[in-house]
Amino acid sequence: MRTIINRRTEGNCLFLEDVNGKTIVILKEILQGKELTIELNGSLTSDSTHDFEDEIVAFSIMCERIILDFKELTYISNSIIKILLQLEHMMEAKDGELIIKNMGDKVRTSFEEMGLEDVFYIV
């Protein structure tokens, strides 16, 4: 089960960890709240959907730009992708920007299978 059970901070970073102490999300606030970089690590499964949604929505309200770094992401569930789609719509509605970078082939395939590769700004 990948439920987020621990939240800890170091400097300007918030680390979300699973039951085994494995960090699955790192939130890095940059540029005094206007830009947020989120590093996603390992597997984001449907078990972590609720916690992930709570965290990302709370931070998105305060930011003009969100950068999702998928460099260490090995798997993303459809339910997490749906949250990202909602986030894209939220950012667009407030003239903000959502950027996804460093997307690996396996994760990209998940987006392509859902027909979403053109919905997101992927670099």
Salt bridges, closest charged atoms under 4 A:
GLU10 OE2 - ARG8 NH1 2.41
GLU17 OE2 - ARG8 NE 2.57
ASP18 OD2 - ARG2 NH1 2.69
GLU35 OE1 - ARG65 NH1 3.22
GLU39 OE2 - LYS28 NZ 2.92
ASP51 OD1 - ARG7 NH2 3.88
ASP54 OD2 - HIS50 NE2 3.17
GLU55 OE2 - ARG7 NE 2.39
GLU97 OE1 - ARG65 NE 2.86
